[in-house]
Amino acid sequence: MQIFHNPNINFVGYRKMFLRASIIITIIGIILIPTIGMDFGIDFEGGTEMITEFAKPINTERIRDAVIGLGIEGAEIKSFGGDNQYIIRIKHSGTPASTIAEAIDKAIPDIDMKLIKVDEIGAKIGAETRNQAFIAMGLAMLGLLIYIAFRFEFVYGVGAVFAILHDIIITFVISLIIHRLGVTQIEINQTFLAAILTVIGYSINDTVIIFDRIRENMVVMKGKTISDITNASINETLSRTVITVLTVVIVLVVLIILGGPVLLPFAIVMLLGVVFGTYSSIYIASNVVIILHERKDRAALATATKKA
């Protein structure tokens, strides 16, 4: 399906402006991360996990209101197992699980509640899980660099990694700002990192499509500059990019509107990542490839001139 027929948008013509803007925003983002601070979820900080069973299914907001009534914010509450079973995850608050259970029972007197299981996640275990999660993300990026380098050339791998780092940092910072402004709770937990890893996969998929077309056009468009080849490749894959983005964005918007408080953070992080991932495939990854290719060509020309 073609949305655009023979598009000829000059993406490359504005590449330096967009690259400078992205570098500045990324540097600002790196500086802002320690300034804003990060709130880790129970997965990475430790806390209490409770599984409750009610006599019949209820709205999770009733449970949430009871927990908030104890002064505990950011509790994660969702269905678990049967229709009438719910898992409640709370970061270290100093409030015993028995007290939380009593508060829920009092707040919902019309439905009998039974506490099935209570697990305490220690701070040490949370820190170890956090470290392992970040190591896994680093290994994923290293694996992608190796994959792109072998499938194309090393310069393509460098371009892809630059684009991924750009997407992660900007998505990360905007998510922290949204969290601090109180728009919604976006804690750094396993769900957040799952969204980031999904964004990495989406970004690299979009980037590979453009890289593959660049490689094909380098054979078809011999004699053209790398800038012209890259611009033509982006235009040729534009319909595919727009269709993919719109499809994903529609689903994520539905999740944001109807998914509830548990899915909302994941959907927001994914939406940010998809938007910036599409942008970086065009203006970051392709840009880096152009720059490195031009340097490579100048070095080869200089070497040939010396030999002559």
C-alpha positions in Angstrom: 0.0 0.0 0.0 1.4 3.3 -1.1 0.3 6.5 0.7 2.9 8.7 -1.1 3.6 8.2 -4.8 7.1 9.1 -5.8 7.7 11.5 -2.8 10.8 13.7 -3.1 11.1 15.4 0.3 14.5 16.8 1.0 15.1 15.1 4.4 18.9 15.2 4.0 18.9 18.9 3.3 18.0 19.7 6.9 20.0 16.9 8.5 22.7 19.1 10.1 20.1 21.3 11.8 18.2 18.3 13.2 21.4 16.6 14.2 22.6 19.6 16.2 19.2 20.0 17.8 19.2 16.3 18.8 22.7 16.4 20.2 21.8 19.5 22.3 18.5 17.9 23.6 20.3 14.6 24.4 23.0 16.4 26.4 20.4 18.4 28.3 18.6 15.2 28.9 21.7 13.5 30.4 22.2 16.5 32.7 18.5 16.5 33.7 18.3 12.8 34.7 20.2 13.2 38.0 18.6 16.6 38.6 15.0 15.2 38.2 15.8 12.0 40.0 14.4 8.5 39.4 11.7 6.7 41.4 12.2 3.0 41.2 9.3 0.6 41.5 9.0 -2.3 43.9 10.9 -4.6 41.4 14.0 -2.5 41.8 13.7 -1.0 45.2 11.9 -3.6 47.3 8.5 -3.6 49.0 5.4 -5.7 49.7 3.4 -7.9 47.4 0.0 -9.0 48.5 -2.5 -11.3 46.8 -6.1 -10.9 47.9 -9.3 -12.7 47.0 -12.7 -11.2 47.3 -16.1 -12.9 47.4 -16.8 -11.4 43.9 -15.0 -9.3 41.3 -14.8 -5.6 42.2 -13.4 -2.4 40.7 -9.7 -2.1 41.4 -10.2 1.6 42.1 -12.0 0.7 45.4 -8.8 -1.1 46.5 -6.6 1.7 45.4 -8.7 4.3 47.3 -8.3 2.2 50.5 -4.5 2.0 50.0 -4.3 5.8 49.3 -6.3 6.3 52.5 -3.3 5.1 54.4 -1.1 7.7 52.8 0.5 5.2 50.4 0.9 6.5 46.9 2.0 4.7 43.7 0.5 1.2 44.6 0.2 -1.2 41.7 -3.1 -3.0 41.7 -4.3 -5.4 39.0 -6.2 -8.6 38.5 -4.4 -11.8 39.2 -5.4 -15.4 38.6 -9.2 -15.6 39.0 -11.7 -12.8 38.3 -12.0 -12.0 42.0 -8.2 -12.2 42.8 -6.0 -9.1 42.9 -2.3 -8.4 43.3 -1.3 -5.4 45.3 2.3 -4.2 45.1 3.6 -1.4 47.4 7.0 0.0 47.8 8.5 0.1 51.3 6.2 2.4 53.2 6.7 1.2 56.8 3.1 0.0 56.9 2.7 -3.7 57.7 0.8 -5.9 55.2 -1.8 -6.8 57.9 -2.6 -3.1 58.4 -3.1 -2.6 54.7 -5.3 -5.7 54.5 -7.4 -4.4 57.4 -7.8 -0.9 55.7 -9.0 -2.6 52.5 -11.4 -4.8 54.4 -12.9 -1.7 56.2 -13.1 0.3 53.1 -15.0 -2.5 51.3 -17.3 -3.9 54.0 -19.9 -5.2 51.6 -17.6 -7.8 50.1 -15.6 -10.3 52.1 -11.9 -10.3 51.5 -9.2 -13.0 52.1 -5.5 -12.4 52.2 -4.0 -15.3 50.2 -0.3 -14.5 50.1 2.2 -11.9 51.3 5.8 -11.5 49.9 8.4 -9.1 51.1 11.0 -8.0 48.5 14.1 -6.9 50.2 16.0 -3.8 49.1 19.1 -5.8 48.3 17.2 -8.2 46.0 15.6 -5.1 44.4 19.0 -3.5 43.7 20.3 -6.8 42.2 17.3 -7.0 39.9 17.8 -3.4 38.9 21.5 -3.9 38.1 20.7 -7.1 36.1 18.0 -5.3 34.1 20.3 -2.5 33.1 23.1 -4.9 32.2 20.5 -6.8 30.0 19.7 -3.5 28.2 23.4 -2.8 27.6 23.9 -6.3 26.2 20.9 -5.9 24.0 22.4 -2.8 22.5 25.8 -4.4 22.1 24.1 -7.4 20.3 22.3 -5.0 17.9 25.6 -3.2 17.1 27.2 -6.5 16.3 24.2 -7.6 14.2 24.0 -4.4 12.2 27.8 -4.4 11.7 27.8 -7.9 10.3 24.7 -7.5 8.2 25.8 -4.1 6.7 29.0 -2.3 7.7 30.4 -1.1 10.9 29.3 2.5 10.1 25.7 1.4 10.0 26.0 -0.3 13.4 27.4 3.0 14.8 24.5 4.9 13.3 22.0 2.5 14.7 23.5 2.7 18.2 23.5 6.5 18.2 19.9 6.5 17.2 18.9 4.0 20.0 20.8 6.0 22.6 19.0 9.1 21.4 15.6 7.4 21.7 16.3 5.9 25.2 17.6 9.2 26.7 14.8 11.4 25.4 12.1 8.9 26.2 13.6 8.4 29.6 13.8 12.1 30.4 10.3 13.0 29.2 8.9 10.0 31.2 10.6 11.3 34.3 9.2 14.8 33.7 5.7 13.4 33.2 6.1 11.5 36.5 7.4 14.5 38.4 4.6 16.7 37.1 2.1 14.2 38.5 0.4 13.5 35.1 0.7 9.8 35.9 3.0 7.5 37.9 5.8 6.3 35.7 8.3 4.4 37.9 11.4 2.7 36.8 10.4 -0.9 37.0 10.3 -4.1 34.9 7.3 -2.8 32.9 9.2 0.5 32.1 12.3 -1.4 30.9 10.1 -3.8 28.9 8.7 -0.7 27.2 12.2 0.6 26.6 13.4 -2.7 25.1 10.3 -2.8 22.9 11.2 0.7 21.7 14.7 -0.4 20.9 13.3 -3.3 18.8 10.9 -1.0 17.0 13.6 1.7 16.4 16.1 -0.8 15.0 13.5 -2.4 12.8 12.7 0.9 11.2 16.4 1.8 10.9 17.2 -1.6 9.2 14.5 -1.0 6.6 16.1 2.3 5.6 19.6 0.8 5.8 18.6 -2.1 3.6 17.2 0.3 0.9 20.4 2.5 1.1 22.5 -0.7 0.5 20.3 -1.6 -2.5 20.5 1.9 -3.9 24.2 2.1 -3.6 24.3 -0.5 -6.4 21.5 1.0 -8.4 22.5 4.6 -8.1 26.2 4.3 -8.7 27.9 7.7 -9.2 25.5 9.4 -6.8 26.6 10.9 -3.5 25.8 9.1 -0.2 23.5 12.0 0.7 21.5 11.6 -2.5 21.3 7.9 -2.1 20.2 8.2 1.5 17.5 10.8 0.7 16.1 8.7 -2.1 16.0 5.6 0.3 14.1 7.5 3.0 11.6 8.7 0.5 11.1 5.2 -1.0 10.4 3.7 2.4 8.3 6.7 3.6 4.9 5.0 3.0 5.9 1.9 4.9 7.2 4.1 7.8 4.0 6.2 8.0 1.7 3.1 7.9 3.6 1.3 10.6 3.8 4.4 12.8 0.1 5.2 12.5 -0.9 1.5 13.2 1.2 1.4 16.4 0.2 4.9 17.5 -3.6 4.1 17.2 -3.2 1.1 19.4 -1.2 3.0 22.0 -3.7 5.9 22.1 -6.5 3.4 22.8 -4.4 1.8 25.6 -3.8 5.3 27.0 -7.5 6.1 27.0 -8.9 2.7 28.0 -6.0 0.7 29.5 -6.3 2.0 33.0 -3.6 3.1 35.5 -1.6 -0.2 35.2 -1.1 -0.1 31.4 -1.0 3.7 31.2 2.8 4.1 32.0 3.7 1.4 29.5 1.6 2.9 26.8 3.0 6.4 27.3 6.6 5.2 27.2 5.9 3.2 24.1 4.2 6.1 22.4 7.2 8.4 23.1 9.6 5.8 22.0 7.8 5.1 18.7 7.7 8.8 17.8 11.3 9.4 18.6 12.3 6.1 17.1 10.8 7.1 13.8 12.5 10.5 13.9 15.9 9.0 14.8 15.8 6.5 12.0 15.6 9.3 9.5 17.6 12.1 11.1 20.1 10.3 13.5 21.0 6.9 12.2 21.0 7.9 8.5 22.8 11.1 9.4 25.7 9.3 11.1 26.0 6.9 8.2 26.3 9.8 5.8 29.0 11.5 8.0 31.1 8.3 8.4 30.8 7.4 4.7 31.9 10.9 3.7 34.9 10.7 6.0 35.7 7.3 4.7 35.5 8.5 1.1 37.7 11.6 1.9 40.3 9.3 3.6 40.4 7.0 0.6 40.8 9.9 -1.8 43.6 11.4 0.3 45.4 8.0 0.3 45.0 7.6 -3.5 46.3 11.1 -4.0 49.4 10.4 -1.9 50.1 7.2 -3.9 49.7 9.1 -7.2 
